[in-house]
Amino acid sequence: MMSSNIFQQDVLPRNVTVLLVLILLCPSLSGCLGSDSENDKSEDAIHWLPAVEDRSEMTYRDDDVFSRVSINGSHLVGEVQSIFVPVPSISVSDGGAGLTGGAEVHLGLWLPVVEGCDLESETVLEECKVPVIAEIGPYYDDGDVDALTPADRLGRFLIENYVPHGFGVAQVSVFGTGQSNHCMDLMGHDEQAGIKAAVDWLGTQAWSNGKVGAIGKSYDGSTPWNAAASGSEYLATIVPMSGLIGVHDLMWRNGSMEARGAIMHNGVYGSFGLDGDNGDIENACEGYVEGYYAGPAAYITGDNLAWTGSDYWEERHFLKNALEVYDGSIYIIHGLQDWNVDPHMAFPAHQMSVDAGFDVKGLYGQWAHDYPDRESGHSSLSSGRGAEAFPFTLRWDWADDMLEWFDYYLLDKGPQPRLVAEVQDNIGAWRVEQTYPPLEADPIEIGMDECSIIGGSDTITATSSLMIECPEFESLTRIVGTPTFHVEATISPISTSGHLFVEMVQSSSEMHLGHAVMDLRFHEGGNQGNTLAPGQTVLAKMEFFGMDVVVPEGDGIRLIITQTGEDYIPSPISTMPVSLSLGGESILSLPSLDRDCADLFLPPMHQQYPHCVGQT
């Protein structure tokens, strides 16, 4: 029943490696391994993984599509198990499997083969019990392998790296996908109930130590937040990578909708549950039916429809509930060039989680909708969208980093990981910040009356643009976090709204640095708009998406203003002209930090940063 180990067995386990280091370092074992706590040189005291600033000389395997741990585990990998978990909380009022009966989610499970332990026994010794790392999502059998096959997306990375170190791994299909029944609920409460049932099952088996971690990217990076909001007592850590804190939160930004926003439920993911069999009837559930009106109606209004009595979008916002009911740690990973799941899903969620008392770490690199260690994705980025940061984007130490995290939060093996943010700027350099965006950033405020119009006019039409040149910086300037652009805007006399898109580029090269978008009904920001009168003038308080960019000394920035851009579509109310006033309260505010080469660290398996050669 058990497969052979996929790892070379001539690589020593971590505990043996640490002991050998102790022998070499200490001529007398009695002095190193005595009971005196001050002289304790146990594994917890001499950590197997150096601090991130001290890893540059480490060498990792780079012959696969993902990173590998530096020290292989000692356990074999068991045969995959196919598990169907009942979800009794789905009722008749939910429709779908609530009507047909037997709601259940399906998962594939891999457990380690622990020498001297019988994990199939009804009574498993405490020292034999293992935690589980779960990837939960809609793609098994739908655009990917089934849940019983290690997925190149993430599953194989988890199974081959961590099962030999004593972790179980589960690949879980959400409702309406894979072999799970019921309907595709697009991150709603039904889906949350299925996720909670799977986490609870994994945390209560005889072989389980009662701790489950949830990890994944994109949709699979949103389910960890949804799991945290479910209130499962067995969820001990979450690692959302490019994940949503809420569906409306992503698809709408200051009232502006991404092109896919209105059709995400029924037009995109809803189709996963329709495959021509008699189970299709299960898609006739509450959330699926609501999806037909909730998307188009939110496009028209720009808000979450709460004023209509609809809870469709509020139900699909998880961050608030997660911060209220979750009792675990949070490791947020996000690409600063990810315009599929935009970086505002990570900021300000990072600091909000810190403020709520959680253990929080962040990893924010200049990759797109990707993992920290995937060379094929990183190398294909274009200029201004991550190309300048490659190859330093590649974090070959990521598997080790996650092992350290899982060791502490799922196996209670120390020491505790540092609760910091590792951040990369747009030219590739990494540094450590205590949080992100950094609290000590000072704003550089540039009044628009200090800038010059170098193209177009201050009246923006559906086909025209305005280009503004700001003064050159006297020294190297690092812009971090979410800059703001407040601009006085007057809508057309025959309109009740307008739409603006602002791109920030580097003056000398016109390289993309960042962008912002707004439906002027939402000129105060947030998700509550106001009805405007024809010809009304407002102060549009625009906020850029998260960015971490460096502008060289003697260079500057330009703002290119249009009615819309990227994948945002114009306001449904009007595409009539918008006139801008570049005096008065029109101000660009750039949060900035002083950091130099001494503040940077070099990840493993990279040459020195070109701009830091010869500097300390």
VEXDREN-2710 file (C-alpha; in Angstrom, 1 decimal):
% VEXDREN-2710
k/r/px/py/pz
1/MET/0.0/0.0/0.0
2/MET/2.9/2.3/0.6
3/SER/5.1/3.7/-2.2
4/SER/8.8/4.0/-2.1
5/ASN/10.4/7.3/-1.1
6/ILE/11.0/9.7/-4.0
7/PHE/14.0/11.2/-2.2
8/GLN/17.6/10.2/-2.1
9/GLN/18.3/8.6/1.3
10/ASP/21.9/9.6/1.5
11/VAL/20.8/13.1/2.5
12/LEU/20.8/13.4/6.3
13/PRO/17.7/14.5/8.3
14/ARG/17.9/17.9/9.9
15/ASN/18.4/16.6/13.4
16/VAL/21.4/14.5/12.4
17/THR/22.9/17.4/10.5
18/VAL/22.6/19.7/13.5
19/LEU/24.3/17.1/15.7
20/LEU/27.2/16.8/13.3
21/VAL/27.6/20.6/13.3
22/LEU/27.6/20.6/17.1
23/ILE/30.3/17.9/17.2
24/LEU/32.5/20.0/14.8
25/LEU/31.9/23.2/16.7
26/CYS/32.4/21.9/20.2
27/PRO/35.4/19.8/21.3
28/SER/33.5/18.7/24.4
29/LEU/30.0/17.4/24.0
30/SER/29.4/17.9/27.7
31/GLY/29.7/21.6/27.3
32/CYS/27.4/21.7/24.3
33/LEU/24.7/19.3/25.3
34/GLY/24.5/19.9/29.0
35/SER/21.3/20.9/30.9
36/ASP/22.3/24.5/31.4
37/SER/19.8/26.5/29.4
38/GLU/22.3/29.2/28.6
39/ASN/24.5/26.7/26.9
40/ASP/21.7/24.8/25.3
41/LYS/22.7/24.0/21.7
42/SER/19.7/22.0/20.7
43/GLU/18.0/22.2/17.3
44/ASP/15.9/25.0/18.6
45/ALA/19.0/27.1/19.6
46/ILE/21.1/26.4/16.5
47/HIS/18.6/26.8/13.7
48/TRP/19.0/24.8/10.5
49/LEU/17.9/27.7/8.3
50/PRO/19.9/30.9/8.4
51/ALA/18.2/34.3/8.5
52/VAL/17.2/35.5/5.1
53/GLU/20.0/38.1/5.0
54/ASP/22.5/35.2/5.4
55/ARG/21.4/32.8/2.7
56/SER/23.2/34.2/-0.3
57/GLU/25.8/31.4/-0.2
58/MET/23.3/28.6/0.1
59/THR/22.9/26.3/-3.0
60/TYR/19.6/24.7/-3.9
61/ARG/18.3/22.3/-6.6
62/ASP/17.0/24.2/-9.5
63/ASP/16.3/21.3/-11.9
64/ASP/12.6/21.2/-11.5
65/VAL/9.7/23.6/-11.9
66/PHE/9.7/24.5/-8.2
67/SER/12.1/24.9/-5.3
68/ARG/13.3/22.1/-3.0
69/VAL/14.1/21.9/0.7
70/SER/17.8/22.0/1.4
71/ILE/17.6/18.9/3.7
72/ASN/15.3/16.0/2.7
73/GLY/12.9/14.4/5.2
74/SER/13.3/10.8/6.4
75/HIS/9.8/9.5/5.8
76/LEU/8.4/7.6/2.9
77/VAL/5.3/9.0/1.0
78/GLY/2.2/6.8/1.4
79/GLU/-0.2/5.9/-1.3
80/VAL/-2.9/8.5/-2.0
81/GLN/-6.3/8.1/-0.3
82/SER/-9.6/9.2/-1.9
83/ILE/-11.8/10.7/0.8
84/PHE/-15.4/12.0/0.6
85/VAL/-16.3/14.2/3.5
86/PRO/-20.0/14.8/4.3
87/VAL/-21.2/18.4/4.7
88/PRO/-24.3/18.1/6.9
89/SER/-24.8/21.8/7.2
90/ILE/-26.1/22.1/3.6
91/SER/-29.9/22.2/3.9
92/VAL/-33.0/22.2/1.7
93/SER/-33.0/26.0/1.7
94/ASP/-29.5/26.0/0.0
95/GLY/-30.9/24.1/-3.0
96/GLY/-28.5/21.8/-5.0
97/ALA/-27.4/18.9/-2.9
98/GLY/-29.5/20.2/-0.1
99/LEU/-32.5/19.0/-2.1
100/THR/-31.0/15.9/-3.6
101/GLY/-29.2/14.9/-0.4
102/GLY/-25.7/13.8/0.5
103/ALA/-23.7/17.0/0.1
104/GLU/-20.0/16.1/0.3
105/VAL/-16.6/17.4/-0.7
106/HIS/-13.8/15.2/-2.2
107/LEU/-10.1/15.2/-1.4
108/GLY/-7.0/13.3/-2.1
109/LEU/-4.8/12.7/0.9
110/TRP/-1.1/11.8/1.2
111/LEU/0.3/10.8/4.6
112/PRO/3.9/10.0/5.6
113/VAL/5.0/6.5/6.4
114/VAL/6.4/7.0/9.9
115/GLU/8.7/4.2/11.1
116/GLY/7.2/2.5/14.2
117/CYS/3.8/4.2/13.7
118/ASP/0.6/2.8/12.4
119/LEU/-1.4/5.7/11.1
120/GLU/-4.2/3.4/10.0
121/SER/-4.9/2.3/13.6
122/GLU/-7.9/3.6/15.5
123/THR/-5.6/4.6/18.3
124/VAL/-2.5/6.4/17.1
125/LEU/0.4/7.2/19.5
126/GLU/0.6/11.0/20.2
127/GLU/4.2/11.1/18.9
128/CYS/3.1/9.6/15.7
129/LYS/0.3/12.1/14.8
130/VAL/0.8/14.4/11.9
131/PRO/-0.6/17.8/10.8
132/VAL/-1.9/18.4/7.3
133/ILE/-1.2/21.1/4.7
134/ALA/-4.2/21.5/2.4
135/GLU/-4.6/23.1/-1.0
136/ILE/-8.3/23.8/-1.6
137/GLY/-9.7/24.9/-4.9
138/PRO/-11.9/24.4/-8.0
139/TYR/-9.4/23.1/-10.5
140/TYR/-9.1/19.4/-9.9
141/ASP/-10.6/17.7/-12.9
142/ASP/-11.5/21.2/-14.2
143/GLY/-8.5/22.5/-16.1
144/ASP/-6.0/20.4/-14.1
145/VAL/-5.3/16.8/-12.9
146/ASP/-7.8/15.1/-10.6
147/ALA/-7.5/15.5/-6.8
148/LEU/-5.7/12.1/-6.6
149/THR/-2.8/13.2/-8.8
150/PRO/0.0/15.5/-7.5
151/ALA/-0.7/18.8/-9.3
152/ASP/2.3/20.7/-10.8
153/ARG/0.3/23.8/-9.7
154/LEU/1.3/23.3/-6.1
155/GLY/0.4/19.7/-4.9
156/ARG/3.6/18.1/-6.1
157/PHE/5.7/20.8/-4.4
158/LEU/3.9/20.1/-1.2
159/ILE/3.9/16.3/-1.4
160/GLU/7.6/15.9/-2.4
161/ASN/8.9/18.6/0.0
162/TYR/6.9/18.1/3.1
163/VAL/5.4/14.7/3.4
164/PRO/8.9/13.2/4.0
165/HIS/9.2/15.8/6.9
166/GLY/6.2/14.5/8.7
167/PHE/3.3/16.4/7.2
168/GLY/0.2/15.1/5.5
169/VAL/-1.0/16.9/2.3
170/ALA/-4.5/17.2/1.0
171/GLN/-5.9/18.3/-2.4
172/VAL/-9.5/19.4/-1.8
173/SER/-12.1/20.2/-4.5
174/VAL/-14.6/22.9/-3.5
175/PHE/-18.3/22.3/-4.2
176/GLY/-19.4/21.9/-7.8
177/THR/-15.8/20.9/-9.0
178/GLY/-13.8/17.7/-9.2
179/GLN/-15.7/14.9/-7.5
180/SER/-17.4/17.2/-5.0
181/ASN/-21.1/17.6/-5.5
182/HIS/-23.5/20.4/-4.8
183/CYS/-23.1/23.7/-6.8
184/MET/-20.2/25.9/-7.6
185/ASP/-20.8/28.7/-5.1
186/LEU/-17.9/31.1/-5.9
187/MET/-16.5/31.5/-2.4
188/GLY/-20.0/31.9/-0.8
189/HIS/-21.2/30.4/2.5
190/ASP/-22.0/27.0/1.0
191/GLU/-18.4/26.8/-0.3
192/GLN/-17.2/27.9/3.1
193/ALA/-19.2/25.2/4.8
194/GLY/-17.6/22.6/2.5
195/ILE/-14.1/24.0/3.3
196/LYS/-14.8/23.9/7.0
197/ALA/-16.0/20.3/6.8
198/ALA/-12.8/19.3/5.1
199/VAL/-10.6/21.1/7.6
200/ASP/-12.5/19.7/10.5
201/TRP/-12.3/16.2/9.1
202/LEU/-8.5/16.5/8.6
203/GLY/-8.1/17.9/12.1
204/THR/-10.1/15.2/13.9
205/GLN/-8.8/11.9/12.4
206/ALA/-7.0/9.5/14.7
207/TRP/-3.7/10.1/12.9
208/SER/-4.0/13.9/13.0
209/ASN/-2.3/16.1/15.6
210/GLY/-5.3/18.5/15.3
211/LYS/-3.5/21.2/13.2
212/VAL/-4.3/22.0/9.6
213/GLY/-2.7/24.6/7.3
214/ALA/-4.3/26.0/4.2
215/ILE/-2.2/27.2/1.3
216/GLY/-2.7/28.1/-2.4
217/LYS/-2.5/30.7/-5.1
218/SER/-5.3/32.6/-6.9
219/TYR/-8.6/31.0/-6.2
220/ASP/-6.7/28.4/-4.1
221/GLY/-5.1/31.4/-2.3
222/SER/-8.6/32.8/-1.5
223/THR/-9.8/29.6/0.1
224/PRO/-7.4/30.0/3.0
225/TRP/-9.1/33.3/3.9
226/ASN/-12.5/31.7/3.5
227/ALA/-11.3/28.8/5.7
228/ALA/-10.2/31.4/8.3
229/ALA/-13.6/33.0/8.2
230/SER/-15.3/29.6/8.7
231/GLY/-14.2/29.4/12.4
232/SER/-12.7/25.9/12.3
233/GLU/-10.8/25.3/15.5
234/TYR/-8.3/23.1/13.6
235/LEU/-7.0/25.7/11.2
236/ALA/-3.7/26.7/12.6
237/THR/-2.1/28.7/9.8
238/ILE/-3.0/30.1/6.4
239/VAL/-0.7/31.0/3.4
240/PRO/-2.8/33.0/0.9
241/MET/-0.8/33.6/-2.3
242/SER/-2.3/36.1/-4.6
243/GLY/-5.6/35.4/-2.9
244/LEU/-8.8/37.4/-2.6
245/ILE/-9.9/38.9/0.7
246/GLY/-13.3/39.2/-0.9
247/VAL/-14.8/38.9/-4.4
248/HIS/-16.3/42.3/-4.8
249/ASP/-13.1/43.8/-3.1
250/LEU/-11.1/42.5/-6.1
251/MET/-13.4/43.1/-9.0
252/TRP/-14.4/46.7/-8.1
253/ARG/-11.9/49.4/-7.2
254/ASN/-13.4/52.8/-6.2
255/GLY/-16.6/51.8/-8.2
256/SER/-14.7/50.8/-11.3
257/MET/-15.2/47.2/-12.5
258/GLU/-12.8/44.8/-14.1
259/ALA/-14.1/43.4/-17.3
260/ARG/-14.7/40.0/-15.8
261/GLY/-16.5/41.2/-12.7
262/ALA/-20.1/40.8/-13.8
263/ILE/-19.6/37.3/-15.1
264/MET/-17.2/35.6/-12.7
265/HIS/-19.8/33.4/-11.0
266/ASN/-22.0/32.1/-13.8
267/GLY/-19.9/32.9/-16.8
268/VAL/-16.6/31.6/-15.6
269/TYR/-16.6/29.3/-12.6
270/GLY/-20.2/28.3/-12.7
271/SER/-19.5/26.3/-15.9
272/PHE/-17.3/23.9/-13.8
273/GLY/-20.5/22.4/-12.4
274/LEU/-22.1/21.9/-15.8
275/ASP/-20.9/18.8/-17.5
276/GLY/-24.0/17.3/-19.0
277/ASP/-24.8/14.7/-16.4
278/ASN/-27.7/14.4/-14.0
279/GLY/-25.7/16.2/-11.3
280/ASP/-26.2/19.5/-13.2
281/ILE/-29.5/20.1/-11.4
282/GLU/-27.4/20.7/-8.3
283/ASN/-26.4/24.1/-9.7
284/ALA/-29.9/25.3/-9.0
285/CYS/-28.8/26.7/-5.7
286/GLU/-29.2/30.0/-4.0
287/GLY/-25.8/31.5/-4.7
288/TYR/-25.7/30.4/-8.3
289/VAL/-29.1/31.9/-9.0
290/GLU/-28.1/35.2/-7.3
291/GLY/-25.0/35.4/-9.4
292/TYR/-27.0/36.1/-12.5
293/TYR/-28.2/39.5/-11.2
294/ALA/-25.5/40.4/-8.6
295/GLY/-22.7/40.9/-11.2
296/PRO/-24.6/43.1/-13.7
297/ALA/-26.3/45.1/-10.9
298/ALA/-23.0/45.7/-9.2
299/TYR/-21.6/47.0/-12.5
300/ILE/-24.3/49.5/-12.8
301/THR/-24.1/50.8/-9.2
302/GLY/-20.4/50.1/-8.5
303/ASP/-21.2/49.1/-4.9
304/ASN/-22.0/45.8/-3.2
305/LEU/-25.8/46.1/-3.4
306/ALA/-26.2/46.1/0.4
307/TRP/-28.7/49.0/0.1
308/THR/-31.0/46.7/-1.9
309/GLY/-31.1/44.1/0.8
310/SER/-28.8/41.7/-1.1
311/ASP/-26.1/39.9/0.9
312/TYR/-24.5/38.2/-2.1
313/TRP/-21.3/40.3/-2.1
314/GLU/-21.1/40.7/1.7
315/GLU/-21.3/37.0/2.0
316/ARG/-18.2/36.8/-0.3
317/HIS/-16.1/39.2/1.7
318/PHE/-14.0/37.0/4.1
319/LEU/-11.3/39.3/5.7
320/LYS/-13.6/40.9/8.3
321/ASN/-14.9/37.6/9.6
322/ALA/-11.5/36.0/9.4
323/LEU/-10.0/38.7/11.6
324/GLU/-12.8/38.2/14.1
325/VAL/-13.1/34.4/14.4
326/TYR/-9.7/32.9/13.2
327/ASP/-7.1/31.8/15.8
328/GLY/-4.0/31.1/13.8
329/SER/-1.1/32.6/11.9
330/ILE/-1.0/34.3/8.5
331/TYR/1.7/34.3/5.8
332/ILE/0.7/36.5/2.9
333/ILE/2.5/36.1/-0.4
334/HIS/1.7/38.3/-3.4
335/GLY/3.3/39.4/-6.6
336/LEU/3.7/43.2/-6.9
337/GLN/3.2/42.8/-10.7
338/ASP/0.1/40.6/-10.3
339/TRP/-2.7/42.3/-12.3
340/ASN/-4.9/39.2/-12.2
341/VAL/-5.4/39.4/-8.5
342/ASP/-4.3/42.9/-7.8
343/PRO/-1.9/43.8/-4.9
344/HIS/-4.7/45.6/-3.0
345/MET/-5.7/42.2/-1.9
346/ALA/-2.6/42.1/0.3
347/PHE/-2.5/45.8/1.3
348/PRO/-3.8/46.9/3.7
349/ALA/-4.7/43.3/4.8
350/HIS/-1.2/42.7/6.1
351/GLN/-1.3/45.6/8.6
352/MET/-4.9/45.0/9.4
353/SER/-3.9/41.4/10.4
354/VAL/-1.0/42.7/12.5
355/ASP/-3.3/45.3/14.2
356/ALA/-5.8/42.5/15.0
357/GLY/-3.0/40.6/16.9
358/PHE/-2.1/37.9/14.5
359/ASP/1.4/36.5/13.8
360/VAL/1.9/37.8/10.2
361/LYS/4.6/37.5/7.7
362/GLY/4.7/38.8/4.1
363/LEU/6.7/37.9/0.9
364/TYR/6.2/40.5/-1.8
365/GLY/8.2/40.1/-5.0
366/GLN/8.1/41.6/-8.5
367/TRP/6.5/38.6/-10.1
368/ALA/3.0/38.4/-11.7
369/HIS/0.3/35.9/-10.9
370/ASP/2.8/33.3/-9.9
371/TYR/4.7/31.5/-7.2
372/PRO/8.0/32.8/-5.8
373/ASP/10.0/30.1/-7.5
374/ARG/8.7/29.5/-11.0
375/GLU/11.3/30.5/-13.5
376/SER/9.2/30.1/-16.6
377/GLY/6.6/32.6/-15.4
378/HIS/9.2/35.1/-14.0
379/SER/11.3/35.1/-17.1
380/SER/8.4/35.9/-19.4
381/LEU/7.5/39.3/-17.9
382/SER/7.8/42.5/-19.9
383/SER/9.5/45.8/-19.2
384/GLY/7.8/47.7/-16.4
385/ARG/6.0/44.6/-15.4
386/GLY/8.7/42.7/-13.6
387/ALA/11.4/42.1/-16.3
388/GLU/13.8/44.5/-14.7
389/ALA/13.7/42.6/-11.4
390/PHE/14.4/39.1/-13.0
391/PRO/16.2/36.9/-12.2
392/PHE/16.3/38.2/-8.6
393/THR/12.6/37.5/-8.3
394/LEU/13.4/33.7/-8.1
395/ARG/13.4/32.6/-4.5
396/TRP/15.0/29.2/-4.5
397/ASP/14.9/29.2/-0.7
398/TRP/11.1/29.4/-0.7
399/ALA/10.6/25.7/0.1
400/ASP/12.9/26.0/3.1
401/ASP/11.1/29.2/4.2
402/MET/7.8/27.3/4.1
403/LEU/9.2/24.4/6.0
404/GLU/10.4/26.7/8.7
405/TRP/6.8/28.2/8.9
406/PHE/5.0/24.8/8.9
407/ASP/7.5/23.4/11.4
408/TYR/6.6/26.1/13.9
409/TYR/2.9/26.6/13.4
410/LEU/1.9/23.0/12.6
411/LEU/4.5/20.9/14.5
412/ASP/5.5/23.2/17.3
413/LYS/9.1/23.0/16.3
414/GLY/11.1/26.2/16.8
415/PRO/12.4/28.7/16.6
416/GLN/9.6/31.0/15.6
417/PRO/10.0/32.5/12.1
418/ARG/10.6/36.3/11.9
419/LEU/7.3/38.1/11.5
420/VAL/8.5/40.6/8.9
421/ALA/7.8/41.5/5.3
422/GLU/10.4/40.6/2.6
423/VAL/9.9/43.1/-0.2
424/GLN/11.4/43.4/-3.6
425/ASP/11.6/46.7/-5.6
426/ASN/11.1/47.0/-9.3
427/ILE/14.8/46.8/-10.2
428/GLY/15.1/43.5/-8.3
429/ALA/16.6/44.3/-4.9
430/TRP/15.2/42.6/-1.7
431/ARG/15.0/44.1/1.8
432/VAL/13.3/43.3/5.1
433/GLU/10.6/45.7/6.4
434/GLN/8.9/45.3/9.8
435/THR/5.5/45.5/8.1
436/TYR/4.2/46.5/4.7
437/PRO/3.6/49.2/3.6
438/PRO/6.2/50.5/6.0
439/LEU/4.8/52.7/8.7
440/GLU/7.7/55.1/8.7
441/ALA/7.4/56.1/5.0
442/ASP/7.3/59.9/4.6
443/PRO/5.2/61.4/1.8
444/ILE/6.7/63.5/-1.0
445/GLU/3.9/65.9/-2.0
446/ILE/3.9/67.4/-5.4
447/GLY/1.3/70.0/-6.3
448/MET/0.0/69.8/-9.8
449/ASP/0.8/73.5/-10.3
450/GLU/4.5/72.4/-10.0
451/CYS/4.1/70.1/-13.0
452/SER/3.7/70.7/-16.7
453/ILE/1.3/69.5/-19.3
454/ILE/3.4/67.9/-22.1
455/GLY/0.6/66.2/-24.1
456/GLY/-3.1/66.4/-24.6
457/SER/-5.4/68.8/-22.7
458/ASP/-7.1/68.9/-19.3
459/THR/-10.4/67.8/-20.8
460/ILE/-10.4/64.0/-21.0
461/THR/-12.6/62.3/-23.6
462/ALA/-13.2/58.6/-24.4
463/THR/-10.4/58.8/-27.0
464/SER/-8.0/61.4/-25.6
465/SER/-5.4/61.6/-22.8
466/LEU/-3.5/64.1/-20.7
467/MET/0.3/63.7/-20.0
468/ILE/1.7/65.6/-17.0
469/GLU/5.5/65.9/-16.3
470/CYS/6.6/66.3/-12.7
471/PRO/9.9/67.9/-11.6
472/GLU/13.0/65.7/-11.5
473/PHE/14.1/64.2/-8.2
474/GLU/17.4/65.5/-6.8
475/SER/18.3/62.1/-5.3
476/LEU/17.3/58.5/-5.8
477/THR/13.7/58.2/-4.7
478/ARG/12.1/54.9/-3.5
479/ILE/8.2/55.0/-3.8
480/VAL/6.5/52.4/-1.6
481/GLY/3.0/51.3/-0.8
482/THR/0.0/53.1/-2.2
483/PRO/0.6/56.6/-3.4
484/THR/-2.4/58.9/-3.8
485/PHE/-3.5/61.4/-6.4
486/HIS/-6.1/63.9/-5.5
487/VAL/-7.4/65.9/-8.5
488/GLU/-10.2/68.3/-9.0
489/ALA/-12.5/66.8/-11.7
490/THR/-15.7/68.3/-13.3
491/ILE/-18.1/66.0/-15.0
492/SER/-20.0/66.8/-18.2
493/PRO/-23.1/69.1/-17.9
494/ILE/-25.1/66.3/-19.5
495/SER/-23.8/63.5/-17.3
496/THR/-24.0/62.3/-13.7
497/SER/-20.6/60.6/-13.4
498/GLY/-17.3/60.1/-15.1
499/HIS/-14.3/57.7/-15.1
500/LEU/-10.6/58.3/-14.7
501/PHE/-7.5/56.1/-15.1
502/VAL/-4.0/57.3/-14.2
503/GLU/-0.8/55.6/-15.1
504/MET/2.5/56.6/-13.5
505/VAL/5.6/56.1/-15.6
506/GLN/9.3/56.9/-15.3
507/SER/10.0/60.1/-17.3
508/SER/13.2/59.0/-19.1
509/SER/12.0/55.6/-20.2
510/GLU/8.2/55.8/-19.8
511/MET/8.5/52.5/-17.9
512/HIS/5.3/51.6/-16.1
513/LEU/5.5/52.2/-12.4
514/GLY/1.9/52.1/-11.2
515/HIS/-1.7/52.9/-11.9
516/ALA/-5.0/54.0/-10.3
517/VAL/-8.7/53.9/-11.4
518/MET/-11.9/55.6/-10.2
519/ASP/-15.6/56.0/-11.0
520/LEU/-16.2/59.6/-10.0
521/ARG/-19.3/58.6/-8.1
522/PHE/-16.8/57.1/-5.6
523/HIS/-14.6/60.2/-5.5
524/GLU/-14.2/59.9/-1.7
525/GLY/-12.8/56.4/-2.2
526/GLY/-14.1/53.1/-0.7
527/ASN/-17.2/51.2/-1.9
528/GLN/-20.0/53.7/-1.2
529/GLY/-20.8/56.0/-4.0
530/ASN/-22.8/59.3/-4.3
531/THR/-25.2/60.5/-6.9
532/LEU/-23.6/63.4/-8.8
533/ALA/-25.3/66.4/-10.3
534/PRO/-24.6/67.3/-14.0
535/GLY/-21.5/69.4/-14.2
536/GLN/-20.5/68.8/-10.6
537/THR/-16.9/69.3/-9.5
538/VAL/-15.4/66.8/-7.1
539/LEU/-12.0/66.1/-5.5
540/ALA/-11.2/62.6/-6.8
541/LYS/-9.2/61.0/-4.1
542/MET/-7.5/58.3/-6.2
543/GLU/-5.2/55.7/-4.6
544/PHE/-2.6/53.8/-6.6
545/PHE/-2.4/50.0/-6.4
546/GLY/0.5/48.7/-4.3
547/MET/3.9/49.5/-5.7
548/ASP/7.6/49.4/-4.7
549/VAL/9.7/51.3/-7.3
550/VAL/12.9/53.2/-7.5
551/VAL/13.4/56.4/-9.6
552/PRO/17.0/57.3/-10.2
553/GLU/18.5/60.6/-9.2
554/GLY/17.9/63.3/-11.9
555/ASP/14.9/61.4/-13.3
556/GLY/11.2/62.0/-12.6
557/ILE/7.7/60.7/-13.2
558/ARG/4.9/61.4/-15.6
559/LEU/1.2/60.9/-15.1
560/ILE/-0.8/59.7/-18.1
561/ILE/-4.5/60.3/-17.5
562/THR/-7.3/58.6/-19.6
563/GLN/-10.8/57.6/-19.0
564/THR/-9.9/54.0/-18.5
565/GLY/-7.1/51.5/-18.8
566/GLU/-5.7/48.0/-18.0
567/ASP/-8.7/45.6/-17.8
568/TYR/-11.1/48.2/-16.3
569/ILE/-14.2/49.2/-18.3
570/PRO/-15.7/52.7/-18.5
571/SER/-18.4/53.9/-16.1
572/PRO/-21.8/52.5/-17.1
573/ILE/-23.3/55.9/-16.3
574/SER/-21.2/58.0/-18.7
575/THR/-18.2/58.2/-21.0
576/MET/-18.7/61.9/-21.5
577/PRO/-15.7/64.2/-21.1
578/VAL/-14.2/65.0/-17.7
579/SER/-12.3/68.3/-17.1
580/LEU/-9.4/68.5/-14.7
581/SER/-8.1/71.4/-12.7
582/LEU/-4.4/71.1/-12.0
583/GLY/-4.2/73.8/-9.3
584/GLY/-5.6/74.2/-5.9
585/GLU/-6.1/70.8/-4.1
586/SER/-4.7/68.7/-6.9
587/ILE/-1.8/66.9/-5.3
588/LEU/0.3/63.8/-5.9
589/SER/1.5/62.2/-2.6
590/LEU/4.3/59.6/-2.9
591/PRO/5.2/57.6/0.3
592/SER/9.0/57.3/0.3
593/LEU/11.7/55.5/2.2
594/ASP/15.5/56.0/2.4
595/ARG/17.1/52.7/1.7
596/ASP/20.5/51.9/0.2
597/CYS/22.6/48.9/-0.7
598/ALA/23.4/48.3/3.0
599/ASP/19.7/47.7/3.7
600/LEU/19.4/45.0/0.9
601/PHE/19.8/41.3/1.1
602/LEU/20.7/38.9/-1.8
603/PRO/18.7/35.7/-2.1
604/PRO/20.5/32.4/-2.8
605/MET/22.0/31.5/-6.1
606/HIS/22.2/35.1/-7.5
607/GLN/25.0/37.4/-8.4
608/GLN/25.3/40.8/-6.7
609/TYR/22.8/43.5/-7.7
610/PRO/24.4/45.5/-10.6
611/HIS/23.6/48.8/-9.0
612/CYS/25.3/47.7/-5.7
613/VAL/28.6/46.4/-7.1
614/GLY/31.4/48.0/-5.2
615/GLN/29.2/49.2/-2.4
616/THR/28.8/47.8/1.1
END
